[in-house]
């Protein structure tokens, strides 16, 4: 999965892609960002702009 273009993706599509990757292939948000070479702060801000916030308990954006 190529998440490198997350800054231009529709955030509603992006949240689904990120949550799927978190569920299936990453042990944490940090792991996902390191694996894909993403800036965690930029990713979380992009999703927050659409009112999606990371839940540590659930291990996903909601």
PQR file with spaces between the fields and no chain letter, atoms N, CA, C, O and H, PARSE charges and radii, in Angstrom:
ATOM       1  N    UNK     1       0.854   -1.167    0.000 -0.4000 1.5000
ATOM       2  CA   UNK     1       0.000    0.000    0.000 -0.0000 2.0000
ATOM       3  C    UNK     1       0.904    1.235    0.000  0.5500 1.7000
ATOM       4  O    UNK     1       1.871    1.307    0.759 -0.5500 1.4000
ATOM       5  N    UNK     2       0.582    2.192   -0.848 -0.4000 1.5000
ATOM       6  CA   UNK     2       1.375    3.414   -0.921 -0.0000 2.0000
ATOM       7  C    UNK     2       0.645    4.541   -0.200  0.5500 1.7000
ATOM       8  O    UNK     2      -0.337    5.086   -0.703 -0.5500 1.4000
ATOM       9  H    UNK     2      -0.203    2.134   -1.465  0.4000 1.0000
ATOM      10  N    UNK     3       1.137    4.873    0.971 -0.4000 1.5000
ATOM      11  CA   UNK     3       0.536    5.951    1.757 -0.0000 2.0000
ATOM      12  C    UNK     3       1.312    7.259    1.619  0.5500 1.7000
ATOM      13  O    UNK     3       0.975    8.248    2.270 -0.5500 1.4000
ATOM      14  H    UNK     3       1.935    4.430    1.380  0.4000 1.0000
ATOM      15  N    UNK     4       2.334    7.272    0.789 -0.4000 1.5000
ATOM      16  CA   UNK     4       3.185    8.453    0.673 -0.0000 2.0000
ATOM      17  C    UNK     4       2.424    9.681    0.185  0.5500 1.7000
ATOM      18  O    UNK     4       2.840   10.807    0.458 -0.5500 1.4000
ATOM      19  H    UNK     4       2.608    6.469    0.261  0.4000 1.0000
ATOM      20  N    UNK     5       1.330    9.488   -0.523 -0.4000 1.5000
ATOM      21  CA   UNK     5       0.548   10.622   -1.029 -0.0000 2.0000
ATOM      22  C    UNK     5      -0.614   10.973   -0.101  0.5500 1.7000
ATOM      23  O    UNK     5      -1.615   11.539   -0.540 -0.5500 1.4000
ATOM      24  H    UNK     5       0.993    8.573   -0.745  0.4000 1.0000
ATOM      25  N    UNK     6      -0.477   10.634    1.186 -0.4000 1.5000
ATOM      26  CA   UNK     6      -1.585   10.846    2.128 -0.0000 2.0000
ATOM      27  C    UNK     6      -2.018   12.304    2.212  0.5500 1.7000
ATOM      28  O    UNK     6      -3.181   12.581    2.501 -0.5500 1.4000
ATOM      29  H    UNK     6       0.337   10.174    1.542  0.4000 1.0000
ATOM      30  N    UNK     7      -1.109   13.238    1.965 -0.4000 1.5000
ATOM      31  CA   UNK     7      -1.443   14.662    2.104 -0.0000 2.0000
ATOM      32  C    UNK     7      -2.461   15.123    1.075  0.5500 1.7000
ATOM      33  O    UNK     7      -3.141   16.126    1.289 -0.5500 1.4000
ATOM      34  H    UNK     7      -0.163   13.013    1.730  0.4000 1.0000
ATOM      35  N    UNK     8      -2.577   14.404   -0.045 -0.4000 1.5000
ATOM      36  CA   UNK     8      -3.533   14.795   -1.080 -0.0000 2.0000
ATOM      37  C    UNK     8      -4.725   13.842   -1.173  0.5500 1.7000
ATOM      38  O    UNK     8      -5.653   14.082   -1.945 -0.5500 1.4000
ATOM      39  H    UNK     8      -2.024   13.589   -0.218  0.4000 1.0000
ATOM      40  N    UNK     9      -4.700   12.772   -0.395 -0.4000 1.5000
ATOM      41  CA   UNK     9      -5.812   11.811   -0.406 -0.0000 2.0000
ATOM      42  C    UNK     9      -7.034   12.375    0.307  0.5500 1.7000
ATOM      43  O    UNK     9      -6.922   13.189    1.224 -0.5500 1.4000
ATOM      44  H    UNK     9      -3.946   12.578    0.232  0.4000 1.0000
ATOM      45  N    UNK    10      -8.182   11.929   -0.127 -0.4000 1.5000
ATOM      46  CA   UNK    10      -9.411   12.233    0.593 -0.0000 2.0000
ATOM      47  C    UNK    10      -9.263   11.637    1.999  0.5500 1.7000
ATOM      48  O    UNK    10      -8.970   10.448    2.122 -0.5500 1.4000
ATOM      49  H    UNK    10      -8.273   11.268   -0.872  0.4000 1.0000
ATOM      50  N    UNK    11      -9.457   12.421    3.047 -0.4000 1.5000
ATOM      51  CA   UNK    11      -9.227   11.898    4.404 -0.0000 2.0000
ATOM      52  C    UNK    11     -10.164   10.760    4.791  0.5500 1.7000
ATOM      53  O    UNK    11      -9.825    9.949    5.652 -0.5500 1.4000
ATOM      54  H    UNK    11      -9.696   13.387    2.947  0.4000 1.0000
ATOM      55  N    UNK    12     -11.333   10.689    4.170 -0.4000 1.5000
ATOM      56  CA   UNK    12     -12.273    9.617    4.499 -0.0000 2.0000
ATOM      57  C    UNK    12     -11.810    8.288    3.883  0.5500 1.7000
ATOM      58  O    UNK    12     -12.063    7.223    4.446 -0.5500 1.4000
ATOM      59  H    UNK    12     -11.609   11.349    3.470  0.4000 1.0000
ATOM      60  N    UNK    13     -11.151    8.351    2.760 -0.4000 1.5000
ATOM      61  CA   UNK    13     -10.527    7.170    2.174 -0.0000 2.0000
ATOM      62  C    UNK    13      -9.257    6.832    2.947  0.5500 1.7000
ATOM      63  O    UNK    13      -8.994    5.666    3.241 -0.5500 1.4000
ATOM      64  H    UNK    13     -10.946    9.216    2.302  0.4000 1.0000
ATOM      65  N    UNK    14      -8.486    7.837    3.267 -0.4000 1.5000
ATOM      66  CA   UNK    14      -7.228    7.657    3.986 -0.0000 2.0000
ATOM      67  C    UNK    14      -7.433    6.947    5.320  0.5500 1.7000
ATOM      68  O    UNK    14      -6.664    6.046    5.657 -0.5500 1.4000
ATOM      69  H    UNK    14      -8.700    8.784    3.028  0.4000 1.0000
ATOM      70  N    UNK    15      -8.438    7.327    6.075 -0.4000 1.5000
ATOM      71  CA   UNK    15      -8.646    6.704    7.385 -0.0000 2.0000
ATOM      72  C    UNK    15      -8.909    5.211    7.244  0.5500 1.7000
ATOM      73  O    UNK    15      -8.454    4.420    8.071 -0.5500 1.4000
ATOM      74  H    UNK    15      -9.063    8.058    5.801  0.4000 1.0000
ATOM      75  N    UNK    16      -9.628    4.826    6.222 -0.4000 1.5000
ATOM      76  CA   UNK    16      -9.869    3.405    5.992 -0.0000 2.0000
ATOM      77  C    UNK    16      -8.594    2.663    5.643  0.5500 1.7000
ATOM      78  O    UNK    16      -8.357    1.562    6.141 -0.5500 1.4000
ATOM      79  H    UNK    16      -9.997    5.468    5.551  0.4000 1.0000
ATOM      80  N    UNK    17      -7.768    3.260    4.787 -0.4000 1.5000
ATOM      81  CA   UNK    17      -6.500    2.642    4.410 -0.0000 2.0000
ATOM      82  C    UNK    17      -5.567    2.513    5.606  0.5500 1.7000
ATOM      83  O    UNK    17      -4.950    1.469    5.816 -0.5500 1.4000
ATOM      84  H    UNK    17      -7.960    4.154    4.383  0.4000 1.0000
ATOM      85  N    UNK    18      -5.472    3.577    6.382 -0.4000 1.5000
ATOM      86  CA   UNK    18      -4.586    3.571    7.550 -0.0000 2.0000
ATOM      87  C    UNK    18      -5.076    2.555    8.583  0.5500 1.7000
ATOM      88  O    UNK    18      -4.273    1.792    9.120 -0.5500 1.4000
ATOM      89  H    UNK    18      -5.974    4.425    6.211  0.4000 1.0000
ATOM      90  N    UNK    19      -6.357    2.535    8.861 -0.4000 1.5000
ATOM      91  CA   UNK    19      -6.879    1.592    9.861 -0.0000 2.0000
ATOM      92  C    UNK    19      -6.712    0.144    9.408  0.5500 1.7000
ATOM      93  O    UNK    19      -6.448   -0.738   10.225 -0.5500 1.4000
ATOM      94  H    UNK    19      -7.009    3.155    8.424  0.4000 1.0000
ATOM      95  N    UNK    20      -6.863   -0.100    8.117 -0.4000 1.5000
ATOM      96  CA   UNK    20      -6.650   -1.452    7.592 -0.0000 2.0000
ATOM      97  C    UNK    20      -5.193   -1.857    7.769  0.5500 1.7000
ATOM      98  O    UNK    20      -4.897   -2.978    8.183 -0.5500 1.4000
ATOM      99  H    UNK    20      -7.077    0.616    7.452  0.4000 1.0000
ATOM     100  N    UNK    21      -4.289   -0.941    7.455 -0.4000 1.5000
ATOM     101  CA   UNK    21      -2.859   -1.218    7.622 -0.0000 2.0000
ATOM     102  C    UNK    21      -2.518   -1.443    9.097  0.5500 1.7000
ATOM     103  O    UNK    21      -1.740   -2.338    9.426 -0.5500 1.4000
ATOM     104  H    UNK    21      -4.529   -0.030    7.119  0.4000 1.0000
ATOM     105  N    UNK    22      -3.096   -0.637    9.976 -0.4000 1.5000
ATOM     106  CA   UNK    22      -2.862   -0.816   11.415 -0.0000 2.0000
ATOM     107  C    UNK    22      -3.368   -2.180   11.892  0.5500 1.7000
ATOM     108  O    UNK    22      -2.702   -2.852   12.680 -0.5500 1.4000
ATOM     109  H    UNK    22      -3.728    0.091    9.709  0.4000 1.0000
ATOM     110  N    UNK    23      -4.514   -2.573   11.426 -0.4000 1.5000
ATOM     111  CA   UNK    23      -5.109   -3.844   11.852 -0.0000 2.0000
ATOM     112  C    UNK    23      -4.336   -5.043   11.311  0.5500 1.7000
ATOM     113  O    UNK    23      -4.140   -6.029   12.022 -0.5500 1.4000
ATOM     114  H    UNK    23      -5.055   -2.027   10.787  0.4000 1.0000
ATOM     115  N    UNK    24      -3.894   -4.961   10.050 -0.4000 1.5000
ATOM     116  CA   UNK    24      -3.330   -6.138    9.386 -0.0000 2.0000
ATOM     117  C    UNK    24      -1.805   -6.236    9.396  0.5500 1.7000
ATOM     118  O    UNK    24      -1.262   -7.341    9.395 -0.5500 1.4000
ATOM     119  H    UNK    24      -4.054   -4.160    9.472  0.4000 1.0000
ATOM     120  N    UNK    25      -1.111   -5.108    9.405 -0.4000 1.5000
ATOM     121  CA   UNK    25       0.328   -5.170    9.158 -0.0000 2.0000
ATOM     122  C    UNK    25       1.214   -4.388   10.114  0.5500 1.7000
ATOM     123  O    UNK    25       2.432   -4.567   10.090 -0.5500 1.4000
ATOM     124  H    UNK    25      -1.552   -4.210    9.406  0.4000 1.0000
ATOM     125  N    UNK    26       0.662   -3.543   10.939 -0.4000 1.5000
ATOM     126  CA   UNK    26       1.485   -2.704   11.809 -0.0000 2.0000
ATOM     127  C    UNK    26       1.171   -2.989   13.268  0.5500 1.7000
ATOM     128  O    UNK    26       0.026   -3.254   13.633 -0.5500 1.4000
ATOM     129  H    UNK    26      -0.327   -3.397   10.959  0.4000 1.0000
ATOM     130  N    UNK    27       2.199   -2.930   14.089 -0.4000 1.5000
ATOM     131  CA   UNK    27       1.993   -3.183   15.514 -0.0000 2.0000
ATOM     132  C    UNK    27       1.582   -1.919   16.261  0.5500 1.7000
ATOM     133  O    UNK    27       1.106   -1.990   17.394 -0.5500 1.4000
ATOM     134  H    UNK    27       3.129   -2.714   13.792  0.4000 1.0000
ATOM     135  N    UNK    28       1.768   -0.748   15.617 -0.4000 1.5000
ATOM     136  CA   UNK    28       1.421    0.520   16.255 -0.0000 2.0000
ATOM     137  C    UNK    28       1.413    1.613   15.188  0.5500 1.7000
ATOM     138  O    UNK    28       1.819    1.385   14.049 -0.5500 1.4000
ATOM     139  H    UNK    28       2.154   -0.690   14.697  0.4000 1.0000
ATOM     140  N    UNK    29       0.952    2.786   15.565 -0.4000 1.5000
ATOM     141  CA   UNK    29       0.990    3.921   14.651 -0.0000 2.0000
ATOM     142  C    UNK    29       2.435    4.270   14.319  0.5500 1.7000
ATOM     143  O    UNK    29       2.751    4.589   13.173 -0.5500 1.4000
ATOM     144  H    UNK    29       0.622    2.972   16.491  0.4000 1.0000
ATOM     145  N    UNK    30       3.302    4.212   15.306 -0.4000 1.5000
ATOM     146  CA   UNK    30       4.721    4.490   15.087 -0.0000 2.0000
ATOM     147  C    UNK    30       5.304    3.494   14.081  0.5500 1.7000
ATOM     148  O    UNK    30       6.045    3.886   13.179 -0.5500 1.4000
ATOM     149  H    UNK    30       3.045    3.953   16.237  0.4000 1.0000
ATOM     150  N    UNK    31       4.978    2.226   14.231 -0.4000 1.5000
ATOM     151  CA   UNK    31       5.453    1.191   13.318 -0.0000 2.0000
ATOM     152  C    UNK    31       4.957    1.463   11.894  0.5500 1.7000
ATOM     153  O    UNK    31       5.730    1.359   10.941 -0.5500 1.4000
ATOM     154  H    UNK    31       4.376    1.908   14.963  0.4000 1.0000
ATOM     155  N    UNK    32       3.693    1.805   11.744 -0.4000 1.5000
ATOM     156  CA   UNK    32       3.130    2.112   10.431 -0.0000 2.0000
ATOM     157  C    UNK    32       3.893    3.262    9.779  0.5500 1.7000
ATOM     158  O    UNK    32       4.271    3.177    8.611 -0.5500 1.4000
ATOM     159  H    UNK    32       3.065    1.889   12.517  0.4000 1.0000
ATOM     160  N    UNK    33       4.117    4.325   10.528 -0.4000 1.5000
ATOM     161  CA   UNK    33       4.798    5.502    9.985 -0.0000 2.0000
ATOM     162  C    UNK    33       6.241    5.174    9.606  0.5500 1.7000
ATOM     163  O    UNK    33       6.712    5.607    8.555 -0.5500 1.4000
ATOM     164  H    UNK    33       3.810    4.394   11.477  0.4000 1.0000
ATOM     165  N    UNK    34       6.937    4.429   10.433 -0.4000 1.5000
ATOM     166  CA   UNK    34       8.318    4.057   10.114 -0.0000 2.0000
ATOM     167  C    UNK    34       8.374    3.145    8.892  0.5500 1.7000
ATOM     168  O    UNK    34       9.240    3.316    8.034 -0.5500 1.4000
ATOM     169  H    UNK    34       6.554    4.078   11.287  0.4000 1.0000
ATOM     170  N    UNK    35       7.477    2.194    8.807 -0.4000 1.5000
ATOM     171  CA   UNK    35       7.447    1.252    7.686 -0.0000 2.0000
ATOM     172  C    UNK    35       7.213    1.972    6.359  0.5500 1.7000
ATOM     173  O    UNK    35       7.809    1.622    5.341 -0.5500 1.4000
ATOM     174  H    UNK    35       6.773    2.055    9.504  0.4000 1.0000
ATOM     175  N    UNK    36       6.345    2.974    6.381 -0.4000 1.5000
ATOM     176  CA   UNK    36       5.974    3.666    5.138 -0.0000 2.0000
ATOM     177  C    UNK    36       6.713    4.991    4.946  0.5500 1.7000
ATOM     178  O    UNK    36       6.471    5.699    3.969 -0.5500 1.4000
ATOM     179  H    UNK    36       5.861    3.258    7.208  0.4000 1.0000
ATOM     180  N    UNK    37       7.612    5.329    5.875 -0.4000 1.5000
ATOM     181  CA   UNK    37       8.372    6.568    5.747 -0.0000 2.0000
ATOM     182  C    UNK    37       7.516    7.808    5.862  0.5500 1.7000
ATOM     183  O    UNK    37       7.719    8.782    5.138 -0.5500 1.4000
ATOM     184  H    UNK    37       7.808    4.754    6.669  0.4000 1.0000
ATOM     185  N    UNK    38       6.550    7.773    6.781 -0.4000 1.5000
ATOM     186  CA   UNK    38       5.609    8.880    6.957 -0.0000 2.0000
ATOM     187  C    UNK    38       5.943    9.684    8.204  0.5500 1.7000
ATOM     188  O    UNK    38       6.488    9.154    9.172 -0.5500 1.4000
ATOM     189  H    UNK    38       6.385    6.982    7.370  0.4000 1.0000
ATOM     190  N    UNK    39       5.612   10.956    8.168 -0.4000 1.5000
ATOM     191  CA   UNK    39       5.737   11.799    9.347 -0.0000 2.0000
ATOM     192  C    UNK    39       4.457   11.636   10.166  0.5500 1.7000
ATOM     193  O    UNK    39       3.372   12.002    9.716 -0.5500 1.4000
ATOM     194  H    UNK    39       5.169   11.387    7.382  0.4000 1.0000
ATOM     195  N    UNK    40       4.594   11.084   11.368 -0.4000 1.5000
ATOM     196  CA   UNK    40       3.424   10.778   12.198 -0.0000 2.0000
ATOM     197  C    UNK    40       2.595   12.021   12.502  0.5500 1.7000
ATOM     198  O    UNK    40       1.366   11.975   12.457 -0.5500 1.4000
ATOM     199  H    UNK    40       5.476   10.787   11.734  0.4000 1.0000
ATOM     200  N    UNK    41       3.258   13.125   12.809 -0.4000 1.5000
ATOM     201  CA   UNK    41       2.541   14.355   13.137 -0.0000 2.0000
ATOM     202  C    UNK    41       1.721   14.843   11.942  0.5500 1.7000
ATOM     203  O    UNK    41       0.571   15.250   12.109 -0.5500 1.4000
ATOM     204  H    UNK    41       4.257   13.162   12.845  0.4000 1.0000
ATOM     205  N    UNK    42       2.291   14.807   10.761 -0.4000 1.5000
ATOM     206  CA   UNK    42       1.577   15.250    9.554 -0.0000 2.0000
ATOM     207  C    UNK    42       0.380   14.352    9.265  0.5500 1.7000
ATOM     208  O    UNK    42      -0.694   14.831    8.898 -0.5500 1.4000
ATOM     209  H    UNK    42       3.225   14.476   10.625  0.4000 1.0000
ATOM     210  N    UNK    43       0.577   13.038    9.435 -0.4000 1.5000
ATOM     211  CA   UNK    43      -0.513   12.096    9.198 -0.0000 2.0000
ATOM     212  C    UNK    43      -1.653   12.331   10.186  0.5500 1.7000
ATOM     213  O    UNK    43      -2.816   12.399    9.787 -0.5500 1.4000
ATOM     214  H    UNK    43       1.448   12.649    9.733  0.4000 1.0000
ATOM     215  N    UNK    44      -1.329   12.453   11.458 -0.4000 1.5000
ATOM     216  CA   UNK    44      -2.389   12.651   12.458 -0.0000 2.0000
ATOM     217  C    UNK    44      -3.078   13.999   12.272  0.5500 1.7000
ATOM     218  O    UNK    44      -4.283   14.109   12.499 -0.5500 1.4000
ATOM     219  H    UNK    44      -0.384   12.398   11.782  0.4000 1.0000
ATOM     220  N    UNK    45      -2.339   15.019   11.864 -0.4000 1.5000
ATOM     221  CA   UNK    45      -2.963   16.325   11.602 -0.0000 2.0000
ATOM     222  C    UNK    45      -3.885   16.257   10.393  0.5500 1.7000
ATOM     223  O    UNK    45      -4.960   16.857   10.394 -0.5500 1.4000
ATOM     224  H    UNK    45      -1.361   14.930   11.679  0.4000 1.0000
ATOM     225  N    UNK    46      -3.467   15.526    9.356 -0.4000 1.5000
ATOM     226  CA   UNK    46      -4.300   15.381    8.155 -0.0000 2.0000
ATOM     227  C    UNK    46      -5.617   14.698    8.513  0.5500 1.7000
ATOM     228  O    UNK    46      -6.681   15.127    8.067 -0.5500 1.4000
ATOM     229  H    UNK    46      -2.594   15.039    9.355  0.4000 1.0000
ATOM     230  N    UNK    47      -5.549   13.652    9.304 -0.4000 1.5000
ATOM     231  CA   UNK    47      -6.771   12.951    9.690 -0.0000 2.0000
ATOM     232  C    UNK    47      -7.592   13.776   10.685  0.5500 1.7000
ATOM     233  O    UNK    47      -8.821   13.728   10.656 -0.5500 1.4000
ATOM     234  H    UNK    47      -4.685   13.303    9.666  0.4000 1.0000
ATOM     235  N    UNK    48      -6.939   14.518   11.549 -0.4000 1.5000
ATOM     236  CA   UNK    48      -7.658   15.380   12.501 -0.0000 2.0000
ATOM     237  C    UNK    48      -8.436   16.468   11.773  0.5500 1.7000
ATOM     238  O    UNK    48      -9.464   16.931   12.268 -0.5500 1.4000
ATOM     239  H    UNK    48      -5.940   14.558   11.573  0.4000 1.0000
ATOM     240  N    UNK    49      -7.954   16.882   10.600 -0.4000 1.5000
ATOM     241  CA   UNK    49      -8.668   17.907    9.833 -0.0000 2.0000
ATOM     242  C    UNK    49     -10.043   17.418    9.399  0.5500 1.7000
ATOM     243  O    UNK    49     -10.921   18.223    9.088 -0.5500 1.4000
ATOM     244  H    UNK    49      -7.119   16.506   10.198  0.4000 1.0000
ATOM     245  N    UNK    50     -10.233   16.100    9.377 -0.4000 1.5000
ATOM     246  CA   UNK    50     -11.532   15.510    9.055 -0.0000 2.0000
ATOM     247  C    UNK    50     -12.184   14.921   10.307  0.5500 1.7000
ATOM     248  O    UNK    50     -13.122   14.130   10.213 -0.5500 1.4000
ATOM     249  H    UNK    50      -9.520   15.446    9.630  0.4000 1.0000
ATOM     250  N    UNK    51     -11.679   15.313   11.477 -0.4000 1.5000
ATOM     251  CA   UNK    51     -12.206   14.894   12.775 -0.0000 2.0000
ATOM     252  C    UNK    51     -11.986   13.415   13.083  0.5500 1.7000
ATOM     253  O    UNK    51     -12.804   12.788   13.755 -0.5500 1.4000
ATOM     254  H    UNK    51     -10.917   15.956   11.553  0.4000 1.0000
ATOM     255  N    UNK    52     -10.876   12.859   12.588 -0.4000 1.5000
ATOM     256  CA   UNK    52     -10.462   11.511   12.955 -0.0000 2.0000
ATOM     257  C    UNK    52      -9.273   11.643   13.900  0.5500 1.7000
ATOM     258  O    UNK    52      -8.304   12.344   13.608 -0.5500 1.4000
ATOM     259  H    UNK    52     -10.212   13.368   12.041  0.4000 1.0000
ATOM     260  N    UNK    53      -9.363   10.966   15.022 -0.4000 1.5000
ATOM     261  CA   UNK    53      -8.317   11.052   16.038 -0.0000 2.0000
ATOM     262  C    UNK    53      -7.892    9.647   16.442  0.5500 1.7000
ATOM     263  O    UNK    53      -8.712    8.730   16.499 -0.5500 1.4000
ATOM     264  H    UNK    53     -10.150   10.397   15.259  0.4000 1.0000
ATOM     265  N    UNK    54      -6.609    9.490   16.718 -0.4000 1.5000
ATOM     266  CA   UNK    54      -6.092    8.164   17.038 -0.0000 2.0000
ATOM     267  C    UNK    54      -6.480    7.756   18.444  0.5500 1.7000
ATOM     268  O    UNK    54      -6.296    8.516   19.394 -0.5500 1.4000
ATOM     269  H    UNK    54      -5.943   10.235   16.671  0.4000 1.0000
ATOM     270  N    UNK    55      -7.015    6.562   18.571 -0.4000 1.5000
ATOM     271  CA   UNK    55      -7.359    5.982   19.865 -0.0000 2.0000
ATOM     272  C    UNK    55      -6.313    4.925   20.206  0.5500 1.7000
ATOM     273  O    UNK    55      -6.224    3.891   19.544 -0.5500 1.4000
ATOM     274  H    UNK    55      -7.165    5.945   17.799  0.4000 1.0000
ATOM     275  N    UNK    56      -5.530    5.193   21.239 -0.4000 1.5000
ATOM     276  CA   UNK    56      -4.525    4.218   21.682 -0.0000 2.0000
ATOM     277  C    UNK    56      -5.192    2.914   22.107  0.5500 1.7000
ATOM     278  O    UNK    56      -4.680    1.830   21.828 -0.5500 1.4000
ATOM     279  H    UNK    56      -5.603    6.033   21.777  0.4000 1.0000
ATOM     280  N    UNK    57      -6.327    3.021   22.776 -0.4000 1.5000
ATOM     281  CA   UNK    57      -7.039    1.835   23.258 -0.0000 2.0000
ATOM     282  C    UNK    57      -7.467    0.928   22.109  0.5500 1.7000
ATOM     283  O    UNK    57      -7.300   -0.290   22.172 -0.5500 1.4000
ATOM     284  H    UNK    57      -6.743    3.902   23.002  0.4000 1.0000
ATOM     285  N    UNK    58      -8.020    1.533   21.060 -0.4000 1.5000
ATOM     286  CA   UNK    58      -8.520    0.747   19.928 -0.0000 2.0000
ATOM     287  C    UNK    58      -7.419    0.468   18.911  0.5500 1.7000
ATOM     288  O    UNK    58      -7.531   -0.464   18.115 -0.5500 1.4000
ATOM     289  H    UNK    58      -8.156    2.523   21.009  0.4000 1.0000
ATOM     290  N    UNK    59      -6.359    1.268   18.932 -0.4000 1.5000
ATOM     291  CA   UNK    59      -5.283    1.096   17.960 -0.0000 2.0000
ATOM     292  C    UNK    59      -5.687    1.505   16.560  0.5500 1.7000
ATOM     293  O    UNK    59      -5.205    0.951   15.572 -0.5500 1.4000
ATOM     294  H    UNK    59      -6.267    2.025   19.579  0.4000 1.0000
ATOM     295  N    UNK    60      -6.587    2.491   16.485 -0.4000 1.5000
ATOM     296  CA   UNK    60      -7.060    2.956   15.186 -0.0000 2.0000
ATOM     297  C    UNK    60      -7.552    4.397   15.291  0.5500 1.7000
ATOM     298  O    UNK    60      -7.707    4.950   16.380 -0.5500 1.4000
ATOM     299  H    UNK    60      -6.979    2.941   17.288  0.4000 1.0000
ATOM     300  N    UNK    61      -7.789    4.978   14.129 -0.4000 1.5000
ATOM     301  CA   UNK    61      -8.378    6.316   14.076 -0.0000 2.0000
ATOM     302  C    UNK    61      -9.888    6.183   14.102  0.5500 1.7000
ATOM     303  O    UNK    61     -10.462    5.278   13.497 -0.5500 1.4000
ATOM     304  H    UNK    61      -7.663    4.529   13.244  0.4000 1.0000
ATOM     305  N    UNK    62     -10.517    7.101   14.813 -0.4000 1.5000
ATOM     306  CA   UNK    62     -11.984    7.109   14.909 -0.0000 2.0000
ATOM     307  C    UNK    62     -12.482    8.516   14.731  0.5500 1.7000
ATOM     308  O    UNK    62     -13.689    8.753   14.775 -0.5500 1.4000
ATOM     309  H    UNK    62     -10.051    7.836   15.304  0.4000 1.0000
